[in-house]
Amino acid sequence: MRVSTILPQRHWEDVAPAARAAEAVGFDAVMTVELNHDWYAPLVLAASATERVELTPSVAVAFPRSPTVLAQQAWDLQANSCGRCVLGLGSQVKGHNERRFGIVWAPPAPRLRDYVRALRAVWRCWETRGRLNFDSPNYKLTLMTPDFSPEPTGLPMVPVTIAAVGEAMLRVAGQVADGVRLHPLCSRRYLAEVCLPNIMEGMRRSGRNRAHFDVHGGGFVATGRDEAAVAAAMEIVRRRIGFYGSTRTYLPILALHGLEDLGAKLHRMSVEGRWDAMGAEVPDELVRTFAACGTYDDLPRAIEQRFGGVADSIDLHFPPDMPLELQRELLTDIRRIPHTFAGFDTNWQE
């Protein structure tokens, strides 16, 4: 199983040392998140400090940006990292698009499908020096002059993975993307019964190969050196489950486990501004449904039980004071867990 970890984003001077350390202990990828800081700059710094690890946003919000703008950022990161960029995209929910980013909302699954295809049309134009002529219901791109075209890289096309929760977006992921970023609020049952069948249906529609598709997540990991540390980590997960469970977009995940009433209650609490009280509504059993929980000694087994056979990669974040040798040992054991993904197969053909 492949393992990625998050980079610091607040202070840029912390990025290069963290990226070098992650590469040295054996992580497969370093990632940024687009929350309260920019996703791009830390990956640029990490590219200059490393030689092997993948560099990925998990995820960049797509719709507030033109496909051409995001295409250029990913292109430069790919070119300057010798082909290590993996572009993670997400649609975000309606409220954030309309009220935080100020853009018009449209059905997200077909729009993101067009977005991925638009990215590839721009990249193909740049690499092959062909004509840009992309026309879809959501994006029409027909102008690209030589002065605005970067130099061909001679590298593979940037892999694109997309965040998906609902069935329509999961099918889009299988149809057009190189991987899927599953939400942390995702049980093994939801992954096996909802995610994988819809991903495979998308692949069937486009004739794509599961061996070249990375299923990342979904779920949490709660770990530590002893049971007290695991309990503390579970409290963090508990609060996040409460927060995510309050969003109606994620109700189908709770509904699969017969927890519609909990989802409705958490949503009411969010409307009332009772954010700090949400975690108390989440029992230990539910935390363990959504997370692999265990001490460092038990962690590889817990991850295999929770993710093995259904996911190809996960996120894992160690505390800064954890000995590097212990990190290496755990990562070595986790990376031995079998998975289906055999590598991205991106090319410049239509």
C-alpha positions as CSV (number, residue, x, y, z in Angstrom):
1,M,0.0,0.0,0.0
2,R,1.2,3.5,-0.9
3,V,1.4,6.1,1.9
4,S,1.4,9.9,1.6
5,T,1.8,12.6,4.3
6,I,0.9,16.2,4.6
7,L,3.4,19.1,4.3
8,P,3.4,22.2,6.5
9,Q,1.8,25.1,4.7
10,R,1.7,28.1,7.2
11,H,5.4,28.8,7.3
12,W,7.3,28.1,4.1
13,E,10.7,27.7,5.8
14,D,9.3,24.5,7.3
15,V,8.4,22.9,4.0
16,A,11.8,21.8,2.6
17,P,13.0,20.0,5.8
18,A,9.6,18.3,6.2
19,A,9.6,17.1,2.5
20,R,13.2,15.8,2.8
21,A,12.4,13.9,6.0
22,A,9.2,12.4,4.5
23,E,11.2,11.2,1.5
24,A,14.0,9.8,3.6
25,V,11.7,7.7,5.8
26,G,9.9,6.2,2.8
27,F,6.7,8.1,2.1
28,D,5.5,7.7,-1.5
29,A,4.0,11.2,-1.7
30,V,3.8,14.5,0.0
31,M,0.6,16.5,-0.2
32,T,-1.0,19.9,0.5
33,V,-4.6,20.7,1.3
34,E,-6.5,23.7,0.2
35,L,-8.0,24.9,3.4
36,N,-6.7,28.1,5.0
37,H,-3.5,28.3,2.9
38,D,-2.5,28.0,-0.7
39,W,-1.8,24.5,-2.0
40,Y,0.7,25.4,-4.7
41,A,3.7,27.2,-3.2
42,P,4.6,24.5,-0.7
43,L,4.7,21.9,-3.4
44,V,7.1,24.0,-5.4
45,L,9.4,24.2,-2.4
46,A,9.1,20.5,-1.8
47,A,10.0,19.8,-5.5
48,S,13.3,21.5,-5.1
49,A,14.1,19.7,-1.9
50,T,13.3,16.1,-3.0
51,E,14.0,13.7,-5.8
52,R,11.5,10.8,-5.6
53,V,8.2,11.5,-3.8
54,E,5.1,12.5,-5.7
55,L,3.8,16.0,-5.2
56,T,0.1,16.4,-5.0
57,P,-2.6,18.7,-3.8
58,S,-5.3,16.8,-2.0
59,V,-7.2,18.6,-3.3
60,A,-7.2,21.8,-5.3
61,V,-10.7,23.3,-5.7
62,A,-11.4,23.3,-9.5
63,F,-14.3,25.4,-10.4
64,P,-13.1,28.9,-9.1
65,R,-10.1,28.5,-11.5
66,S,-10.0,28.4,-15.2
67,P,-8.8,25.0,-16.5
68,T,-6.0,26.8,-18.3
69,V,-4.8,28.5,-15.1
70,L,-4.6,25.2,-13.2
71,A,-3.1,23.5,-16.3
72,Q,-0.2,25.9,-16.2
73,Q,0.5,25.5,-12.5
74,A,0.5,21.7,-12.8
75,W,2.6,21.9,-16.0
76,D,5.3,23.9,-14.3
77,L,5.3,21.7,-11.3
78,Q,5.6,18.6,-13.5
79,A,8.4,20.0,-15.6
80,N,10.4,21.2,-12.6
81,S,10.0,18.0,-10.6
82,C,11.0,15.7,-13.5
83,G,7.5,14.3,-13.7
84,R,6.4,13.9,-10.1
85,C,3.2,16.0,-10.1
86,V,-0.2,14.3,-9.5
87,L,-3.0,16.9,-9.7
88,G,-5.7,16.2,-7.2
89,L,-9.0,18.1,-8.0
90,G,-12.2,18.6,-6.1
91,S,-15.5,20.3,-6.8
92,Q,-16.3,21.5,-3.3
93,V,-19.9,21.8,-2.3
94,K,-22.5,24.3,-3.5
95,G,-22.4,26.6,-0.6
96,H,-18.7,27.2,-0.7
97,N,-18.7,27.7,-4.5
98,E,-21.5,30.2,-4.4
99,R,-20.9,32.0,-1.1
100,R,-17.1,31.7,-0.5
101,F,-15.8,31.8,-4.1
102,G,-18.7,33.7,-5.7
103,I,-19.2,31.5,-8.7
104,V,-22.3,30.1,-10.3
105,W,-23.1,26.6,-9.3
106,A,-23.8,23.9,-11.9
107,P,-24.2,20.1,-11.7
108,P,-20.7,19.2,-10.4
109,A,-20.1,15.7,-11.9
110,P,-20.5,16.6,-15.6
111,R,-18.7,19.9,-15.0
112,L,-15.7,18.2,-13.4
113,R,-15.6,15.6,-16.2
114,D,-15.4,18.5,-18.7
115,Y,-12.8,20.2,-16.6
116,V,-10.5,17.1,-16.6
117,R,-10.8,16.8,-20.4
118,A,-10.2,20.5,-20.8
119,L,-6.9,20.2,-18.8
120,R,-5.7,17.4,-21.0
121,A,-6.6,19.3,-24.2
122,V,-4.5,22.3,-23.0
123,W,-1.6,20.0,-22.0
124,R,-1.8,18.1,-25.3
125,C,-1.7,21.4,-27.2
126,W,1.4,22.5,-25.4
127,E,3.3,19.2,-25.7
128,T,2.4,18.4,-29.3
129,R,2.3,22.0,-30.5
130,G,-1.1,21.2,-32.0
131,R,-4.2,23.3,-32.2
132,L,-6.3,23.9,-29.1
133,N,-9.9,23.1,-29.9
134,F,-11.9,21.9,-26.9
135,D,-15.7,22.4,-26.9
136,S,-17.9,21.0,-24.1
137,P,-21.1,22.1,-22.4
138,N,-19.1,23.7,-19.6
139,Y,-15.8,24.9,-21.2
140,K,-14.8,26.1,-24.7
141,L,-11.1,26.6,-25.3
142,T,-9.9,27.5,-28.8
143,L,-7.1,30.1,-28.4
144,M,-3.5,29.2,-27.6
145,T,-0.8,31.2,-29.4
146,P,3.0,30.2,-29.3
147,D,3.8,33.1,-26.9
148,F,1.5,31.6,-24.4
149,S,2.6,28.0,-24.8
150,P,5.3,26.6,-22.5
151,E,8.0,24.4,-23.9
152,P,7.2,20.7,-24.4
153,T,8.5,18.6,-21.4
154,G,9.1,15.2,-22.9
155,L,7.5,13.9,-19.8
156,P,4.3,11.9,-19.3
157,M,1.1,13.8,-19.0
158,V,0.2,14.9,-15.4
159,P,-2.0,12.3,-13.8
160,V,-5.3,13.7,-12.5
161,T,-7.2,12.4,-9.6
162,I,-10.5,13.7,-8.3
163,A,-12.3,13.8,-5.0
164,A,-15.6,11.9,-5.1
165,V,-18.3,11.0,-2.6
166,G,-21.6,10.5,-4.5
167,E,-22.3,7.9,-7.1
168,A,-22.2,10.2,-10.1
169,M,-18.8,11.7,-9.2
170,L,-17.4,8.2,-8.5
171,R,-18.5,7.2,-12.0
172,V,-16.8,10.3,-13.4
173,A,-13.6,9.4,-11.6
174,G,-13.6,5.9,-13.1
175,Q,-14.4,7.3,-16.6
176,V,-11.9,10.1,-17.0
177,A,-9.5,10.3,-14.0
178,D,-6.3,8.5,-13.1
179,G,-7.4,8.0,-9.5
180,V,-9.9,9.0,-6.8
181,R,-9.5,10.8,-3.5
182,L,-12.1,9.4,-1.2
183,H,-13.4,11.5,1.6
184,P,-12.2,10.7,5.2
185,L,-15.8,10.2,6.1
186,C,-15.9,6.9,4.4
187,S,-16.3,3.4,5.9
188,R,-14.9,0.2,4.5
189,R,-18.5,-0.8,3.7
190,Y,-19.2,2.4,1.8
191,L,-15.9,2.0,-0.1
192,A,-16.7,-1.6,-1.0
193,E,-20.4,-1.4,-1.7
194,V,-20.7,2.1,-3.2
195,C,-17.4,3.5,-4.3
196,L,-15.8,0.6,-6.1
197,P,-18.8,-0.5,-8.1
198,N,-19.4,3.0,-9.3
199,I,-15.7,3.5,-10.1
200,M,-15.7,0.3,-12.1
201,E,-18.8,1.3,-14.0
202,G,-17.1,4.5,-15.0
203,M,-14.1,2.5,-16.2
204,R,-16.3,0.1,-18.1
205,R,-17.7,3.1,-20.0
206,S,-14.3,4.3,-21.1
207,G,-12.5,1.0,-21.4
208,R,-9.9,1.9,-18.7
209,N,-7.7,-0.4,-16.6
210,R,-8.1,-0.7,-12.8
211,A,-4.4,-1.4,-12.4
212,H,-3.6,2.1,-13.5
213,F,-6.2,3.8,-11.2
214,D,-5.2,4.9,-7.7
215,V,-8.0,4.5,-5.0
216,H,-6.9,6.8,-2.2
217,G,-8.5,6.5,1.2
218,G,-11.1,6.9,2.4
219,G,-11.1,6.9,6.2
220,F,-9.1,8.2,9.1
221,V,-6.1,6.8,11.0
222,A,-5.9,7.2,14.7
223,T,-2.6,6.0,16.2
224,G,0.0,6.7,18.8
225,R,2.7,5.2,21.0
226,D,0.2,3.9,23.7
227,E,-3.5,3.5,24.3
228,A,-3.7,7.0,25.8
229,A,-2.3,8.5,22.6
230,V,-4.6,6.5,20.5
231,A,-7.6,7.7,22.6
232,A,-6.5,11.3,22.1
233,A,-6.2,10.7,18.3
234,M,-9.7,9.1,18.3
235,E,-11.0,12.3,19.9
236,I,-9.7,14.3,17.0
237,V,-11.4,11.9,14.6
238,R,-14.6,12.0,16.6
239,R,-14.8,15.8,16.2
240,R,-14.1,15.6,12.5
241,I,-16.8,13.0,12.0
242,G,-19.2,15.3,13.8
243,F,-18.2,18.2,11.6
244,Y,-18.3,16.3,8.3
245,G,-21.5,14.5,9.3
246,S,-23.3,17.8,9.7
247,T,-23.0,18.4,5.9
248,R,-25.9,17.0,4.0
249,T,-23.7,16.1,1.0
250,Y,-22.3,13.3,3.1
251,L,-25.6,12.0,4.4
252,P,-25.6,8.9,2.1
253,I,-22.5,7.6,3.8
254,L,-24.3,7.8,7.2
255,A,-27.5,6.5,5.7
256,L,-25.7,3.3,4.6
257,H,-25.2,2.6,8.3
258,G,-28.7,3.6,9.3
259,L,-27.6,6.9,10.8
260,E,-29.9,9.3,9.0
261,D,-31.1,10.6,12.4
262,L,-27.6,11.4,13.5
263,G,-26.9,13.2,10.3
264,A,-30.1,15.3,10.7
265,K,-29.2,16.1,14.3
266,L,-25.6,17.1,13.4
267,H,-26.9,19.4,10.6
268,R,-29.3,21.1,13.1
269,M,-26.4,21.7,15.4
270,S,-24.4,23.3,12.6
271,V,-27.2,25.7,11.8
272,E,-27.4,26.5,15.5
273,G,-23.6,27.1,15.6
274,R,-23.0,24.3,18.1
275,W,-19.8,23.1,16.4
276,D,-17.9,22.2,19.6
277,A,-20.7,19.9,20.8
278,M,-20.9,17.8,17.7
279,G,-18.2,15.3,18.6
280,A,-20.1,14.2,21.7
281,E,-22.8,12.8,19.4
282,V,-20.3,10.3,17.8
283,P,-19.8,7.1,19.8
284,D,-16.6,5.1,19.9
285,E,-18.1,2.4,17.6
286,L,-18.7,4.9,14.9
287,V,-15.1,6.3,15.2
288,R,-13.8,2.8,14.7
289,T,-16.1,2.4,11.7
290,F,-14.5,5.3,10.0
291,A,-10.9,5.0,11.2
292,A,-8.1,2.5,11.5
293,C,-7.3,2.7,15.3
294,G,-4.3,1.2,17.0
295,T,-0.9,1.8,18.7
296,Y,2.2,1.8,16.6
297,D,2.7,-1.9,17.3
298,D,-0.8,-2.6,15.9
299,L,-0.9,0.0,13.2
300,P,0.0,-2.1,10.1
301,R,-2.5,-4.8,11.0
302,A,-5.2,-2.2,11.7
303,I,-4.6,-0.5,8.4
304,E,-4.7,-3.8,6.5
305,Q,-8.0,-4.7,8.2
306,R,-9.5,-1.3,7.5
307,F,-8.2,-0.6,4.0
308,G,-6.6,-3.7,2.6
309,G,-8.1,-5.1,-0.5
310,V,-10.2,-2.0,-1.3
311,A,-7.7,0.9,-1.2
312,D,-4.3,1.4,-2.8
313,S,-3.0,4.4,-0.8
314,I,-3.7,6.2,2.4
315,D,-2.7,9.4,4.3
316,L,-0.6,9.0,7.5
317,H,0.8,11.8,9.6
318,F,3.4,11.1,12.4
319,P,4.1,13.5,15.3
320,P,7.3,15.5,14.8
321,D,9.0,13.9,17.9
322,M,8.5,10.3,16.6
323,P,11.9,8.6,16.0
324,L,12.8,8.4,12.3
325,E,13.7,4.7,12.5
326,L,10.3,3.9,13.9
327,Q,8.7,5.8,11.1
328,R,10.7,3.8,8.6
329,E,9.8,0.5,10.2
330,L,6.1,1.3,10.2
331,L,6.1,2.6,6.6
332,T,8.0,-0.5,5.4
333,D,5.3,-2.8,7.0
334,I,2.4,-0.8,5.7
335,R,3.9,-0.6,2.2
336,R,4.0,-4.4,2.1
337,I,0.2,-4.5,2.2
338,P,-1.0,-5.7,-1.2
339,H,-2.9,-3.3,-3.5
340,T,-4.1,-3.3,-7.1
341,F,-2.6,0.0,-8.4
342,A,0.5,-0.6,-10.5
343,G,1.3,2.9,-11.6
344,F,-0.2,5.7,-13.6
345,D,-0.5,5.2,-17.4
346,T,-0.7,8.7,-18.8
347,N,0.1,9.4,-22.4
348,W,-0.5,12.1,-25.0
349,Q,-3.1,10.2,-27.1
350,E,-6.7,11.3,-27.2
